[in-house]
Amino acid sequence: MTTERQLHFNLFLHDTGHHEASWRLPDADPRAHLDLDYHRRLARIAEDAKFDSLFLADGPALAGDVGRRPQGRIEPTVLLTALAATTSRIGLIATASTSYNEPFNLARRLSSVDWISDGRAGWNIVTTAGEAAARNFGLEDQPLHRARYERAAEFLEVATKLWDSWEDDAIVADKAAGVHTLAAKVHAIGHRGEHFRVAGPLNAPRSPQGYPLLVQAGSSEDGKEFAARWAEAIFTAQPTIEEAQDFYADIKRRVLAQGRDPEHVKVLPGLVPVIGETEAEARELDAELDRLITPEYARRQLAKTLKVDPETLAFDAPLPDDLPGEDAVEGSKSRYSLIVDLARRENLTVRELIGRLGGGRGHRTFTGTPVQIADTIQQWFENGAADGFNIMPAVLPSGLEVFVERVVPILQERGLFRTEYEGRTLREHYGLPRPVNQYTLASVQ
């Protein structure tokens, strides 16, 4: 078994690619986001390259302007169940909201994906910002930022109790004795909290991984505290290595303060690679994509994120000085700050900022040759900025194909990335232990 520290790669699947104009390229299929065979092809490419996992984002409302890019995707746990049947090793991570689900239903659904995939399920935990989602669930406005995280913390407490409500050896299937399951090893959880009252037990046995890999993506103060308590992998967005190093060190400190092993929490910044045989070729592809951005759509989306009137954002001027502060934002606080900091630090005009956000919405975008991409990955990995990366190709499938054909082999030759899977479950890919059942633990203490 490999003992040296190695990279972890997650593939973030997103329509025809993460660049908002990717669907307008001549070879793009603008309906690919609804095509199961398309997703199967991408999953198999990533699995053949020995990626740890793939990930599907989601939200309980249409995100942004439907004229801007493909919208209306397949619900991720349904899609991942179909992908589980055509893959055998790659992890399968779905986004689901703690604000607009109930613990029992979601715990059962995710446990089912873990069973169907033989232990490859993961849950990207989100609290869901935005008024549109709130109105889809009978609310006039979104819950406050702090309240969403308080609900999320109790949601995780309930979900993990439910996943543990069957001890691992509860099923004996003793035909001679006529006993299928030992009732003493199946536990009602009797949870009564501020947000939830759940009797339990779950109507599904404990799954192959114990419970799905827990992933989190918020970088606000509340988000980082939540991640330090619960997350086993963190998807994050930092545009510079210095910011990534600060985040990495901060989250590892917080994890340790929670009494957890920092090595058991993997930090995976988003990386949007735009790759060419030469720098000039890569930059031309990047420029071609940027030329296809519809400025008015992009400005409206930026204004929505910044909580301002679009007319206050002049294309050829910097952001206004009188933007609301992060404390006034009840949506995605970390993404708001990332965008404003990027614009201020590099003195970008609104038009330039739109171009920078078009490829990765604030994640690290790198345009260059395969060797330059590999060098950047190695630099971040070896200098306290990342345990791996959330790979976000600007264009799919071509961006993924060139990454696995040209960049992955370089990293494998350098001994930084696996050439074969060593485990079968998603937890094993990430080098994480299977959680001890809390009821079993209590019985031996």
C-alpha positions in Angstrom: 0.0 0.0 0.0 1.2 3.5 -0.8 2.4 5.4 2.3 3.6 8.6 0.8 1.1 11.5 0.7 -0.7 11.6 -2.6 -3.2 14.0 -4.3 -6.9 13.5 -4.3 -9.0 14.5 -7.3 -12.7 15.0 -7.4 -14.4 15.7 -10.8 -17.0 18.5 -10.5 -19.5 17.6 -13.3 -21.3 20.7 -14.6 -23.3 20.6 -17.8 -21.0 21.3 -20.8 -18.3 22.7 -18.6 -17.8 25.3 -15.9 -17.3 28.2 -18.2 -20.7 29.8 -18.5 -20.4 30.1 -22.3 -19.2 26.5 -22.9 -22.6 25.4 -24.2 -22.2 27.9 -27.1 -19.1 26.3 -28.6 -19.7 24.6 -31.9 -19.0 21.0 -30.6 -21.1 21.4 -27.4 -24.4 19.6 -26.9 -26.6 22.3 -25.1 -28.9 19.5 -23.8 -26.1 17.3 -22.4 -27.1 18.1 -18.8 -30.2 15.9 -19.3 -28.4 13.1 -21.0 -27.6 10.0 -18.9 -25.2 8.6 -21.5 -23.2 11.8 -21.4 -22.8 11.6 -17.7 -21.9 7.9 -17.9 -19.1 8.7 -20.4 -17.6 11.4 -18.2 -17.8 9.2 -15.1 -16.0 6.4 -16.9 -13.2 8.8 -18.1 -12.7 10.0 -14.5 -12.7 6.4 -13.2 -10.2 5.2 -15.8 -8.0 8.0 -14.6 -8.4 6.8 -11.0 -10.1 10.0 -9.7 -11.3 9.6 -6.1 -14.8 10.9 -6.8 -17.2 12.9 -8.9 -19.6 15.5 -7.6 -22.9 16.9 -8.7 -24.0 20.3 -7.4 -27.7 21.0 -6.8 -30.2 23.5 -5.4 -33.9 23.6 -4.7 -34.5 26.5 -7.1 -33.5 27.6 -10.6 -30.1 29.3 -10.2 -29.7 32.6 -12.0 -31.0 33.6 -15.4 -32.3 30.7 -17.5 -31.2 32.5 -20.7 -27.6 32.5 -19.5 -26.7 28.8 -19.6 -28.3 25.3 -19.3 -30.6 25.0 -16.2 -33.0 22.4 -14.8 -30.8 19.4 -14.0 -31.6 15.8 -13.0 -31.8 15.4 -9.2 -28.3 14.2 -8.2 -29.0 11.2 -6.0 -31.2 9.8 -8.8 -28.5 10.4 -11.4 -25.7 9.0 -9.1 -27.8 5.8 -8.6 -27.8 5.3 -12.4 -24.0 6.1 -12.5 -23.4 3.5 -9.8 -24.5 0.8 -12.1 -22.0 1.7 -14.8 -19.0 2.4 -12.6 -17.3 0.3 -10.0 -14.7 2.3 -8.1 -15.1 6.1 -8.4 -16.9 7.8 -5.5 -20.3 9.5 -6.1 -21.0 12.7 -4.2 -24.4 14.5 -4.3 -25.4 17.9 -3.0 -28.4 18.1 -0.7 -29.7 20.9 1.5 -30.2 20.8 5.2 -32.5 23.7 5.0 -35.0 22.1 2.6 -34.9 18.4 3.5 -35.8 16.4 6.6 -33.1 14.2 8.2 -35.0 10.9 8.0 -35.8 11.0 4.3 -32.4 12.3 3.3 -30.5 9.9 5.5 -32.4 7.0 4.0 -31.8 8.2 0.4 -28.1 8.7 0.9 -27.8 5.3 2.7 -29.5 3.7 -0.3 -27.0 5.2 -2.7 -24.2 3.9 -0.5 -25.7 0.4 -0.6 -26.3 0.5 -4.4 -22.8 1.7 -5.1 -21.1 -0.7 -2.6 -19.8 2.0 -0.4 -19.0 4.9 -2.8 -21.6 7.6 -1.7 -20.8 11.1 -0.4 -23.0 14.0 0.7 -22.0 17.6 -0.1 -23.8 19.4 2.8 -25.2 22.8 1.9 -27.4 25.2 3.9 -28.9 26.8 0.7 -28.9 30.6 0.4 -31.3 32.6 -1.7 -34.9 33.8 -1.6 -36.0 31.7 -4.6 -35.4 28.5 -2.7 -37.2 29.8 0.4 -40.3 30.7 -1.7 -40.4 27.2 -3.1 -40.9 25.9 0.5 -43.6 28.4 1.6 -41.2 31.0 3.2 -41.3 34.7 2.4 -37.5 35.0 2.8 -34.5 32.9 3.4 -33.6 31.9 7.0 -30.8 33.9 8.5 -27.2 32.7 7.8 -26.6 31.7 11.5 -29.9 30.0 11.8 -29.3 27.9 8.7 -26.0 26.6 10.2 -27.7 25.9 13.5 -30.3 23.8 11.7 -27.5 22.1 9.7 -25.7 21.1 12.9 -28.7 19.5 14.4 -29.6 17.9 11.0 -26.1 16.2 11.0 -26.6 15.1 14.6 -29.9 13.4 13.7 -28.6 11.9 10.4 -25.6 10.3 12.0 -27.8 8.8 14.8 -30.1 7.4 12.1 -27.2 5.9 10.1 -25.9 4.3 13.4 -29.3 3.1 14.5 -28.6 -0.3 13.2 -25.4 -1.8 14.6 -23.1 -3.5 12.0 -23.8 -7.0 13.2 -27.6 -6.5 13.7 -28.5 -8.8 10.8 -27.8 -12.5 11.6 -30.2 -14.2 9.1 -30.3 -17.3 11.2 -32.7 -19.6 9.3 -32.5 -22.4 11.8 -33.5 -20.2 14.7 -35.9 -18.1 12.7 -34.2 -14.9 13.6 -33.3 -12.4 10.9 -32.2 -9.3 12.9 -31.3 -8.9 16.5 -33.8 -6.4 17.8 -31.5 -5.3 20.6 -29.0 -4.0 18.0 -31.6 -1.8 16.3 -32.1 1.5 18.2 -34.7 4.1 18.4 -32.9 7.4 18.5 -35.6 9.5 20.3 -34.2 12.8 19.1 -36.0 15.9 20.4 -34.3 19.1 19.5 -34.9 22.7 18.5 -35.5 21.9 14.9 -36.3 18.2 14.7 -38.2 15.5 16.5 -37.2 12.1 15.1 -38.1 8.7 16.7 -36.1 6.4 14.5 -34.6 3.9 13.9 -33.9 4.3 10.2 -35.7 1.8 8.1 -32.4 0.7 6.4 -29.4 -1.2 7.9 -26.1 0.6 8.4 -24.5 1.0 4.9 -21.1 -0.3 3.7 -19.3 2.9 4.7 -21.1 3.3 8.0 -22.4 6.5 6.5 -21.6 8.5 3.4 -18.5 10.6 3.2 -19.4 14.1 4.6 -18.4 17.0 2.3 -18.8 20.7 2.9 -18.2 23.8 0.8 -18.9 27.0 2.9 -16.0 29.3 3.8 -17.7 31.8 6.1 -17.0 31.8 9.8 -20.1 29.7 10.4 -19.2 27.5 7.5 -15.6 26.8 8.8 -16.8 26.0 12.3 -19.4 23.6 10.9 -16.7 22.0 8.6 -14.3 21.6 11.5 -17.0 19.6 13.4 -18.4 17.5 10.6 -16.6 17.6 7.3 -14.3 14.9 6.0 -13.6 16.7 2.7 -14.0 20.4 2.0 -14.6 21.9 -1.5 -13.3 25.5 -1.3 -12.5 28.4 -3.6 -9.3 30.4 -3.3 -7.9 32.2 -6.3 -4.3 32.6 -5.0 -1.9 30.2 -3.2 -1.5 32.6 -0.3 -5.3 32.6 0.3 -5.4 28.8 0.0 -2.5 28.4 2.5 -4.3 30.6 5.0 -7.6 28.7 4.6 -5.8 25.3 4.8 -3.9 26.2 8.0 -7.0 27.8 9.6 -9.3 24.8 8.9 -6.7 22.3 10.1 -6.4 24.3 13.4 -10.1 24.3 13.8 -10.4 20.6 13.2 -7.7 19.9 15.8 -9.5 22.1 18.3 -12.6 20.0 17.8 -10.6 16.9 18.9 -10.4 15.5 15.4 -7.4 14.4 13.3 -6.6 17.1 10.7 -5.4 14.3 8.4 -9.0 13.0 8.3 -10.3 16.3 6.7 -9.2 16.7 3.0 -9.1 20.3 1.7 -9.8 20.4 -2.1 -9.7 23.9 -3.7 -11.5 24.2 -7.0 -9.3 24.3 -10.1 -10.5 25.4 -13.6 -7.8 24.2 -16.0 -7.8 25.7 -19.6 -5.1 23.6 -21.3 -3.3 24.0 -24.6 -0.2 22.5 -26.2 1.3 26.0 -25.9 0.4 28.9 -23.7 -0.8 30.8 -26.8 -3.2 28.0 -27.7 -4.5 27.8 -24.2 -5.0 31.6 -24.0 -6.8 31.5 -27.4 -9.3 28.9 -26.0 -9.8 31.0 -22.9 -10.4 34.2 -25.0 -12.8 32.3 -27.3 -14.9 31.3 -24.3 -14.9 34.8 -22.9 -16.0 36.3 -26.2 -19.1 34.1 -25.9 -20.2 35.5 -22.5 -23.4 37.5 -22.8 -22.5 40.6 -20.8 -26.0 41.6 -19.7 -26.8 38.2 -18.3 -23.5 38.1 -16.4 -24.0 41.6 -15.0 -27.4 40.7 -13.6 -26.0 37.6 -11.9 -23.1 39.6 -10.5 -25.5 42.3 -9.2 -27.6 39.6 -7.6 -24.6 38.2 -5.7 -23.5 41.6 -4.6 -27.1 42.7 -3.6 -27.0 45.8 -5.8 -29.0 47.2 -8.8 -27.4 46.0 -12.1 -27.5 49.6 -13.3 -25.0 50.6 -10.6 -22.4 48.3 -12.2 -20.8 50.2 -15.2 -19.1 47.7 -17.4 -15.9 49.7 -17.8 -15.6 51.0 -14.3 -14.5 49.2 -11.1 -17.0 48.0 -8.5 -18.8 50.8 -6.6 -17.2 51.9 -3.3 -20.4 51.7 -1.4 -21.1 48.0 -1.7 -22.9 46.4 1.3 -20.5 44.6 3.7 -20.4 40.9 4.2 -22.3 41.3 7.4 -25.3 42.6 5.4 -25.4 39.5 3.2 -27.6 36.6 4.3 -26.8 34.5 1.2 -23.3 33.1 0.4 -21.1 35.2 2.5 -17.8 33.6 1.5 -18.5 33.8 -2.2 -19.5 37.5 -1.8 -16.2 38.3 -0.1 -14.2 36.3 -2.6 -15.6 38.2 -5.6 -15.2 41.7 -4.0 -11.7 40.9 -2.8 -10.7 39.7 -6.2 -12.0 42.8 -7.9 -10.4 45.2 -5.4 -7.0 43.4 -5.3 -6.6 43.4 -9.0 -8.4 46.7 -9.7 -10.7 45.0 -12.2 -13.5 46.7 -14.1 -16.9 45.0 -14.0 -16.3 43.7 -17.5 -12.9 42.2 -16.5 -14.5 40.8 -13.4 -17.3 39.1 -15.4 -14.6 37.5 -17.6 -12.7 36.2 -14.5 -15.9 34.8 -13.0 -17.1 33.3 -16.2 -14.8 30.3 -16.0 -15.0 29.2 -12.4 -17.2 31.7 -10.4 -14.1 32.7 -8.3 -12.2 29.4 -8.2 -8.6 29.2 -9.3 -8.6 29.4 -13.1 -5.3 28.4 -14.7 -4.6 28.8 -18.4 -1.5 27.0 -19.7 0.3 23.9 -20.9 -0.1 20.4 -19.3 3.3 20.8 -17.6 2.4 24.3 -16.2 -0.9 22.9 -14.9 0.9 20.0 -13.2 3.5 22.4 -11.7 0.8 24.5 -10.2 -1.0 21.5 -8.7 2.3 20.3 -7.2 3.2 23.7 -5.9 -0.1 24.0 -4.0 0.0 20.4 -2.8 3.5 20.6 -1.4 3.2 24.0 0.1 0.3 23.7 2.5 -2.5 24.9 0.3 -4.3 21.7 -0.7 -4.7 17.9 -0.1 -6.0 17.7 -3.7 -8.3 19.5 -6.1 -11.9 19.8 -7.1 -11.3 19.6 -10.9 -13.7 21.9 -12.8 -13.0 21.7 -16.6 -14.0 24.9 -18.4 -15.3 22.7 -21.2 -16.7 19.2 -21.1 -15.9 16.6 -22.2 -12.8 17.9 -24.0 -11.4 19.7 -20.9 -11.6 16.5 -18.8 -10.1 14.4 -21.6 -7.0 16.5 -22.1 -6.6 16.8 -18.3 -6.5 13.0 -17.8 -4.5 12.3 -21.0 -1.9 15.0 -20.5 -1.8 16.2 -16.9 -2.5 13.1 -14.8 0.3 11.1 -16.4 2.8 13.8 -15.4 1.6 13.7 -11.8 1.8 9.9 -11.8 5.3 10.0 -13.1 6.2 12.4 -10.2 4.7 9.9 -7.7 2.0 12.4 -6.7 -1.1 10.5 -7.9 -2.2 6.9 -7.9 -1.9 4.6 -10.9 -4.4 2.1 -9.5 -7.1 2.2 -6.8 -6.0 0.6 -3.6 -9.4 0.5 -1.9 -13.0 0.0 -2.9 -15.0 2.6 -0.9 -14.9 6.3 -1.2 -13.6 6.6 2.4 -10.7 4.3 1.4 -9.9 6.4 -1.6 -9.6 9.5 0.7 -7.6 7.5 3.3 -10.4 8.0 5.9 -11.5 5.5 8.6 -15.0 4.0 8.7 -16.9 5.7 11.5 -17.4 3.7 14.6 -21.1 3.1 15.4 -22.0 5.3 18.3 -24.3 2.8 19.9 -21.7 0.0 19.6 -19.1 2.3 21.1 -21.5 3.2 24.0 -22.0 -0.5 24.8 -18.3 -1.2 25.3 -17.4 1.9 27.3 
